[in-house]
Amino acid sequence: MSLSGVRVVRVEPMGGSGQGVRVHLSDGDPIEAPIQAWLESGLHAGADLDAKALGDLQHRTRYWQARNAALSLLSYRARSRRELVTALRKKGHAFPDLESVLDELEARGLLDDAGFAEALVRDRIRHRPRGNRRLLSELREKGVDGATAERAVERAMAQMETDEDRLAEEVGRHWARTQSIGTLETLTQTGFSPERQKVSRRLYGHLARRGFGGQALRSGMEAATREAAERLAATP
């Protein structure tokens, strides 16, 4: 479209939840833009639309489309910065100033890797206890840097007044509560037997897959054995 002599003829608010406008021109097809982009552009009905003004409006349009999409994604659940970038690019919001959109959200407290990480760890502690190794791995997979992930685990553990040993014990006890009486009898046997070794390996693997190691893993196995003994004692 040639912009020589092109004017903005009419600005029409668009319906729905898009909060946008349709800009009718004296020549060519209408242009659609988010309402924020239009208001920032300074354009109005009767204004001339030269190449510079059009480029500015297009830039603001991409910015606000990405910003609104980011806020929509964050309204469903918290995300790390890297997760948000990936999701936005999949939706087609890939342009040079995309990082500036995220910088603004961070500056306004709407995007916070540290807060996201702590919230995720607290959720895991409440509903799906994991060892530090598994928690750190999950946070790194979601794009949280190592130092931020480590601080998040430490802070969340302190806030929830727990530690890795206690979580391992919780997981071990829960495992014992889901096993058959025969399995519990085998686990609580004294001395070595192939059957007891097999059950112990199952318990060990269960704890290890959830990120427990070292002393925490031993605490989990001991807690499972105590739970098994208590269950057997209470069985008629």
C-alpha positions in Angstrom: 0.0 0.0 0.0 1.3 3.4 -0.9 1.1 5.8 2.0 1.2 9.0 -0.1 -1.8 11.1 0.9 -3.3 8.4 3.1 -5.4 9.6 6.0 -7.1 8.0 9.0 -10.8 8.3 8.1 -12.5 6.5 11.0 -11.6 4.6 14.2 -13.9 1.8 15.1 -13.8 0.0 18.5 -13.7 -3.8 18.0 -16.0 -6.0 20.0 -15.1 -9.0 22.2 -12.4 -9.2 24.7 -9.6 -8.1 22.4 -9.8 -4.4 23.5 -8.7 -3.3 20.0 -9.6 -0.8 17.3 -10.1 -1.1 13.5 -8.5 1.9 11.7 -10.2 2.8 8.5 -8.1 4.6 5.9 -8.7 6.8 2.9 -6.9 4.2 0.8 -6.3 0.4 1.4 -7.6 -2.1 3.9 -8.3 -1.2 7.5 -5.6 -1.8 10.1 -6.3 -3.5 13.4 -4.4 -2.6 16.6 -4.7 -3.1 20.4 -6.4 -0.1 22.0 -3.2 0.7 24.0 -1.1 0.8 20.9 -3.5 3.1 19.2 -3.7 5.5 22.2 0.1 5.6 22.5 0.6 6.3 18.7 -1.0 9.7 19.0 -2.9 9.2 15.8 -6.6 10.2 15.4 -9.3 10.4 12.8 -8.2 12.9 10.1 -4.4 12.3 10.8 -2.0 11.6 8.0 -0.5 8.1 8.0 3.0 8.3 6.6 5.5 5.4 6.6 7.1 6.5 9.9 3.7 6.7 11.7 2.7 3.3 10.3 5.9 1.7 11.4 5.5 3.1 14.9 1.9 1.8 15.1 3.0 -1.6 13.9 5.8 -1.7 16.5 3.4 -0.7 19.3 0.9 -3.3 18.0 3.4 -6.1 18.2 4.5 -5.0 21.7 1.0 -4.8 23.1 -0.1 -8.0 21.5 2.8 -9.8 23.1 2.2 -8.1 26.5 -1.5 -8.9 26.5 -0.7 -12.5 25.5 1.9 -12.8 28.3 -0.6 -11.5 30.9 -3.2 -14.0 29.7 -0.7 -16.9 30.1 0.3 -15.7 33.5 -3.4 -15.5 34.6 -3.6 -19.3 34.2 -0.5 -20.1 36.2 2.8 -18.6 37.2 5.7 -19.2 34.8 9.4 -18.7 34.7 10.7 -16.1 32.3 12.1 -18.8 29.9 8.8 -20.7 30.0 6.9 -17.5 29.1 9.3 -16.7 26.2 8.8 -20.2 24.8 5.1 -20.0 25.1 4.9 -16.5 23.4 7.1 -17.6 20.5 4.9 -20.6 20.0 2.0 -18.2 19.7 3.9 -16.2 17.0 5.1 -13.4 19.2 8.7 -13.5 18.0 10.2 -10.0 17.4 13.3 -8.2 18.4 11.7 -6.3 21.3 10.0 -9.3 22.9 12.6 -9.3 25.8 11.6 -5.7 26.6 8.0 -6.9 27.1 9.3 -9.3 29.7 11.5 -6.7 31.3 8.5 -4.5 31.9 6.5 -7.3 33.4 9.5 -8.1 35.7 9.8 -4.4 36.7 6.1 -4.3 37.6 6.4 -7.5 39.7 4.2 -9.6 37.3 7.0 -11.9 36.3 9.4 -13.2 39.1 11.6 -16.2 38.7 12.4 -16.3 42.4 8.8 -16.1 43.5 7.7 -18.6 40.9 10.4 -21.0 42.1 9.5 -20.7 45.8 5.8 -21.2 45.0 6.6 -24.4 43.0 8.7 -25.8 45.8 6.0 -25.0 48.4 3.4 -26.8 46.2 5.7 -29.9 45.9 6.2 -29.9 49.7 2.5 -29.8 50.3 1.3 -32.3 47.6 4.2 -34.2 46.1 7.2 -34.2 48.4 10.5 -34.4 46.6 14.2 -34.4 47.5 16.4 -31.4 46.9 18.0 -33.0 43.8 14.6 -33.5 42.1 13.4 -30.1 43.1 16.5 -28.4 41.7 16.3 -30.4 38.5 12.7 -29.5 38.0 13.3 -25.8 38.5 16.3 -25.8 36.1 14.1 -27.6 33.5 11.6 -24.7 33.8 14.4 -22.2 33.1 15.2 -21.0 36.7 19.0 -20.5 37.1 20.9 -22.6 39.6 21.5 -20.0 42.2 17.9 -18.8 42.2 16.7 -22.4 42.4 18.9 -23.2 45.4 17.7 -20.1 47.3 14.1 -21.0 46.5 14.5 -24.5 47.9 16.1 -23.2 51.1 13.6 -20.4 51.6 10.6 -22.7 50.9 11.8 -25.4 53.3 12.3 -22.8 56.0 8.9 -21.2 55.4 7.2 -24.7 55.6 9.3 -25.6 58.6 10.6 -28.8 57.1 13.7 -30.3 55.6 14.8 -33.0 53.2 15.0 -35.7 55.9 11.4 -35.0 57.1 10.1 -35.1 53.5 11.9 -38.4 52.9 10.3 -39.8 56.0 6.9 -38.6 54.8 7.4 -40.3 51.4 8.7 -43.5 53.1 5.7 -43.7 55.4 3.2 -43.1 52.6 4.9 -45.9 50.6 4.5 -48.3 53.5 0.8 -47.4 53.8 0.2 -48.4 50.2 1.8 -51.9 50.4 0.4 -55.3 51.1 0.7 -57.0 54.5 3.0 -59.5 52.9 5.3 -56.8 51.6 5.4 -55.2 55.1 6.2 -58.5 56.8 9.1 -59.0 54.4 10.4 -55.5 54.9 10.4 -55.9 58.7 12.2 -59.2 58.7 15.5 -59.3 60.5 18.6 -60.7 58.8 19.2 -61.2 55.1 16.9 -62.8 52.6 16.5 -62.4 48.9 12.9 -61.4 49.4 13.7 -58.7 51.9 16.5 -57.4 49.6 14.0 -57.2 46.7 11.5 -55.2 48.8 14.3 -52.9 50.1 15.4 -52.2 46.5 11.9 -51.3 45.6 11.7 -48.9 48.5 15.1 -47.5 47.7 14.2 -46.9 44.1 10.9 -45.2 45.1 12.8 -42.7 47.2 15.7 -42.2 44.8 13.3 -41.4 41.9 11.9 -38.7 44.0 15.3 -37.1 44.4 16.3 -38.3 47.8 19.9 -39.5 48.5 22.4 -39.8 51.3 21.1 -39.4 54.8 17.6 -38.3 53.6 17.2 -41.6 51.7 18.2 -43.6 54.7 15.8 -41.6 56.8 13.0 -42.4 54.4 13.8 -46.1 54.4 13.9 -46.2 58.2 10.6 -44.3 58.4 9.0 -46.8 56.0 10.2 -49.7 58.1 8.8 -48.1 61.3 5.5 -47.5 59.6 5.4 -51.1 58.4 6.0 -52.4 61.9 3.3 -50.2 63.3 0.8 -51.3 60.7 1.6 -54.9 61.4 1.2 -54.4 65.1 -2.2 -52.9 64.6 -3.4 -55.7 62.3 -5.6 -58.2 64.1 
